[in-house]
Amino acid sequence: MSATSSSSRAAVVNGPKPRILILSAYYVPFQGGSETHARSVAIYLARHGFDVVVVTKHHEDRSLAVDEIDGITVHRVPPRGPRTGLRKWAMIPFALKKILSLRRQFDLIYCPGYQGIGIAGILAGRWLRRPVVLRSGNLGVLMGDQWDAPLARWHIPPDLALVRWMKRRFTSFYMRADAFACNCRDNENEALAAHVPREDVYYLPNSVDTERYRPPRGDEKARIRAEQGWRADAQLCFFVGRLSTEKGVLDLLTAWRDVGHANRILVLIGPDMPGPLNAGPAARRFVSSMGMQSSVIFHGASVETARLLRAADAYVQPSHYESFSNALIEAMATGLPVVASRVGGMRDCIVDGENGLFANPQDAADLARKLRTLLDNPQLAARLGAKARQTMVDQFAEPLIMGRFAELFERVGR
């Protein structure tokens, strides 16, 4: 850790605001958690007097090297092409070169989702003597545990001496950052377990736009259903996210086989997940083989999630593991009663039986029980939904969390 962050808990000093370079592996038009967060931070900072520039990867062959999004300059670097893990690592030298070329335009580097690409941020920060703030949207990045699942697919044991050595090297390198923003308590505990100084660790959970994600007004719920062709009299339960194994999609469909009936419909909003974790094809085969076509809708990806959620009666997030789910807090802000796995950041925003219900991860039978409890008890659902909305407004609203990010950048950037 550098001396830059030694006074990170001190009051913000008056004076010019630090100029921020946001280094994000992916950015608009990608809609993942880290990308959504990066854009929200950029917009908030720009609206509150910070100069902001973004460095990210080309998303397609037609993307511009220099673009303007939300009034913010976005620089895109090679390689071009769709989102893949390999391309995220391949962009490191190009990102480093771009950051160095922009040295006169920023005072601090912020890297949300720092696995791999954080290497470019830290190298640039050390060479230019600029502070670096890292944030991970996933668990296990700092300690290297995220390597375990990919290595297992290659039959490489995680306790192999070479693997342990590599993990230590990555941990040591990432710890050169000046501060860590942790989006859930598990990430915070991971940083402390890695011996990051307490004063350099900040708990800053994901935030939600509570004006965009809000309960329906008047007959809005019925109108959205009519526009989408969804039955007005059915109980609609939503899931939003990639159709991937770790999101618990197959567990959910197994549970829905026991929960769904003619008057209950599960709506899955999200694309297939490219790669070995893709559960989309298996999910569609399962629905077809079980004759569940009338009670399950594969809606696909959507840029209108905020509007569509206002047509729902309940929300479910059955993830096997999750750092902090944007989709979950967006549903809660919409006033929906939720059932979620008791993992990661879900535990930071849900109080079981008060503003949502917990289910055991990877337990379709327990998930089915909790869904039935919710859908069979409209008074309970209404109470949980109202409390969920209030929790978001009081604790996770965007101005509150983004204001804390701004304070962090002002402290570290001095």
N, C-alpha and C positions, 0 to 999 in steps of 0.2 A: 504494500500500500504506500502511496506517496503522501507527502506532508500536506497535499492539497486538501484532503478531507479530514484533517485532524480536528478542525473546529466545526464539524458538520452539524452538531446539535446547537450551535450558537445561533443567536438571532441574525436574521438576514440584514446585511449591511446595505445602507442606502447608496444609490449610485446607478450607473448604467447597467442595464440587464445584460447578462452574458448572451452571446450569439450561439445558437444551438445547431449542430449538425446531427441529424437523425440518420443513423446507419441501419437500414432494415433490409434483410435479405429479399423480402417481397413487400410490395406496396400496392396501392390501387392499380388495377382492378381486382386483385386477389382479396378474398373476404375472410381469411382465417383470423384467429384471435390476435396474434401479434400484429398482423397488418391493420386490423381494425383499431387496435390500441395506438399504433404508430401514427395513424392518420388523426385520431382524436387528439393526441398530444400535440401534433404539429398545428392543428387548427386552433386549439386552445392557446398555445403559446403565441402564435401569430396575432391572435385577437387581443392579447394582453401585453403587447409591446415588445415581444421578443423577435429578433430576426431569426428566421428558421430556413434551413436548406436540408434537402433530403437526398441521400445516395442510396440507390437500390438497383436491382437487376432488371434488365430488359425482360418484359413479360411475353413478347411475341415479336415476330419479324418486323411488324410495322410500327413498333413502339419508338418514340422519339428519344434521342440521346439526352435532350434537355426539354423538359415539359413544364407546364404550370398547372397545378391542381390545387383548387381551393385558394388560389392566390399565392401559393408557395412553389418555389422553384424545385423541381425534382430532376436529379441527374441519374440516368440509367446507364449501367455498365454491362459488358458481356459477362457470360454467354447469353445469347438469345434463346428463347424457347420456353416451354411450359414449366410449371413448378415441379422440381425433383430435388431430392436430397443431394445428388451429385453436383448439380448445377450450383447449388447454394455454396458448396465448398470451392467449386471452380471459379467463382466470382471473386475470391479473396484477393488475388494480386491486382485485378482490375479495380476493385473497390479501394484498395490501398493507394494505388496511383491517383485515382480521382480525388480522394480525401486530401492527399498531399498537394494536389493542384489547387484545391480550394482553401488553402491554409489561411489566407487573409480574410476569409468570410465567416469564421467561427471561432469561438472560445472554448467550447466544450463539445464532446462527442457523446451522444446517447444512443445505445444499441439495445433495442428491445428484441428479444429472441436471439441471444448472442451465440448460440452453438455454431461453431465454425466461423461465421462472419465476424464475431467478436475479435478474432485474431487480427483482422485488418484494423479494427478500431483501436485496439490496444497498441499495436505497432505504431500507428500514426500518432496516437496520443503520447507515447514515450518519445518518439523522434521530435515531435513539435512542442513537447512540454505542455500539452493540453490535458485537462482532466477527462476521465472516461467514466461514464456511468453505465453499468450493465443491468439488464433485466431479462429474466428467463420466463417464457410462458409455459415451460415444461419442467417437470421434476427430474432430478438426477443429472442435470447438465454439469453443474460445478464439480460434482464428485465422480462424473464419468459413468454413472449407472445407466444412462441412456444407451450406452454401447452394448449392454448385456443382451437385449432382445435381438438386434441384428447379428451379433456374434453367435448367438445360439442357433440361428438359422444356418450358420456355416459350421455348426458343431464345434465351436471354439469355446472352451469353458472360461467364464469370467474370472476365475481365480488363478488362471495361468499367470506365471511370473511376468511375462512380457506384457500382458494385458494390464496387470496392476501397475507396472512401470509407466505405461502409456497414460493411464488414468491420472497418475500423480503428476505427470508432465503437463497435461492439460489443466489440471486444477491449479498447479503452480503458476501457469501462464495467465489464466483468467483472473487470478487473485492480484494481478498487477493493476487491476481497475481501482478507481478511487472510491467507488460506492456501488452497492448492489441494491436495486429496487426489487423487492420480493412480492409477487402477486398473491401469495398465500402463505399461511403459517408454516406449511411443510417446506416451502422454499426458504423461508427465513431460518428454520431450524437446520436445513442443509448448509446454509452459509455459515452459521455459527459453528456447526460441527466441523466445517472445514477450517475453522479458526480465523475467519474473517473478523476483524475487530468489531465489537458491538456497535461502536459509533459510526461504522461504515455500512451498517445493515438497516434498511428501511422497509417496513411493511407497508406496501402501497398496493392494495387489491385492485382488481379490474373495476372499471366504473361503467355506468350506464346512463344514457341520455333519457332521463325520465319524462321529458316532454315528447320525444319521438316515440318511446315505448311507454304507452299509457293504456288504461282501460278504454273500451269502446264507449262512445257517447250516443245517446238516443237509440235509433234503430241501425246504427252502424254495423253491429254484429250480423244482423240479418241481411243487410245489403251486401256485405263482403261475401257471405255464404252464397247468396244468389248469383253474384258475379262470378264466383269460382265454380258454381255448379254443385256445391255441397249442400246436403240436406239440411233444412232449417230445423227439423225436430230431432236430429241425431246429437249424441254426445261426441264431440270431437276432442280427441287427445292428440297433442302435437309432439313431435320430436324434431329438433333442428340440429343438423350437423352432417359431417361426412358419413357416408354409409361404410363404416370401417369396423373391424373386429373390436378394437379397443373402446369404441363408443358404445358397445353393448347392443348393437342393432339386432343380432341374432337372438340374444337373451330376451330382448323386448318382444320380438315376434313370437317366441316360444311362450312368453307370458300372455301375450295378447290372444293367442289361440284359446286360452282358458277364460279370458276376460271379455273379449269382444263378442258382440252378437249383432243382431239386425239393427239395433238402435245405437251402436257404438262403433265409431270409425277412428282408426289410427291414421294420422297424416304424417308422412315422413318427408321433411323438407331438407334437401341437401343432395349434393352430387355423390357419385361413387368415389371411392378413395383409390387413386392409382397405386399400384404396387402390391406387395404380398398381404397387406392388411385389408384389401378391398373385400367388403362383405356384400356389395350390391348384388352381384349375380346369385350368390347363395341365398340372399334374402328374397329375391324375386322367385327363385325356384321353390323356396319353402312356402311362400304364400300361395303359389300355384298348386303345389302338391297337397296342401292342406285345405284347398278350396276356400281360401280367405279373401278372395278378390273383392268381395262386397264390403269387407270391413277394414281393408288396408288400402291407402292411397299413396303411391310413390309420386310425389309432386315434383321432385327434382330440385335443382338449385334455383334460388330466387333472390332478387335484389329488393323484394318487397316484404321482407320478413316482419317488419314492424306492423305493417298493415294486416298481414295474414294472421298474426298472433291474436289480433282482436276478434277473430272469428272462432277462437278455440274456447273450450271449457276447462281443459286441464293440460298440463305439460309434464313430460317425463324425460329424465336424463340418466340413463342406466350405465354410465361409463364404468369401465374396469378400473381406470385410473384417470385422473384429471387434475391439472394444476389449478385452474380456475376457469370455469365455463362462462364465456360471454353469453352464450345462448340461454343458459339457465337464468342469469340475472336479468336478461331482457324479458324473459317470460314472467319472472317475478314482478318486474316493473310494470308489466301489462296487467297485473292483478290476477294472474292465473295461479291456481293451487298447483303445487308441483310435487312430484315424486322423483327423488334423485338418489344415486348411490352414495353411501357414506364414505366418500374418498376425497382427498385433497381439499381444494378450496370450497367444495360444497359445504364442508363442516364449518367454514368461516362465515357463511351467510345464512345457513338454515339452522333453526332450532326445531328439533323434531317434535311434531305435534303442535307447534306454535305458529310457524309460518311456512310449513312444508312437512313432508313425510320422507323419512329415510328408508331405503331398501338396501339389503346386503348386496355388494357387488358380485356379479357373475352367479346370481341366485335367482333363476327365472321364477321359481315357486314363490319366493318371498316378494319379488317384484309384482307378481300377479296378485298376491294378497293385498299389498299396499295400493295398487291401482283399484282393486275392487272396493277397498275401504273408502277411497276418495270418490269414486264414481257412484257408489251406492248411497252416499251421504251428502246431499246438496248443501245442507247447512254447514257441515264441516268444511266443505270445499269453499264456500263463500267466505267463511271466517279465515281460513288459511290464505286465500287469495288476497283479501283485504290487508292482512298483516304482512304478506310478502311485499305488496306494493309499498307499504309504509316503511318497511325495512330498507328498501332500495332508496326511497326518498331521503331517509334520515342518515343512512350510512354509506351508500354507494353511488350517490348521484354524481354525475360528471364534474360539475363545478367544484365539489368538495375534494374529490380525489385529484383532479387535474391541478387544483390550486396547491396541493401538497407536492406534486411533481415540480411545479414552478418554484416553490420554496426550496426544494432539494437542489435544483439546478443553480439557483442564485447562491446558495451556500457553497456548493462544491466548485462553482465557476469563479469564485472570487480569488 
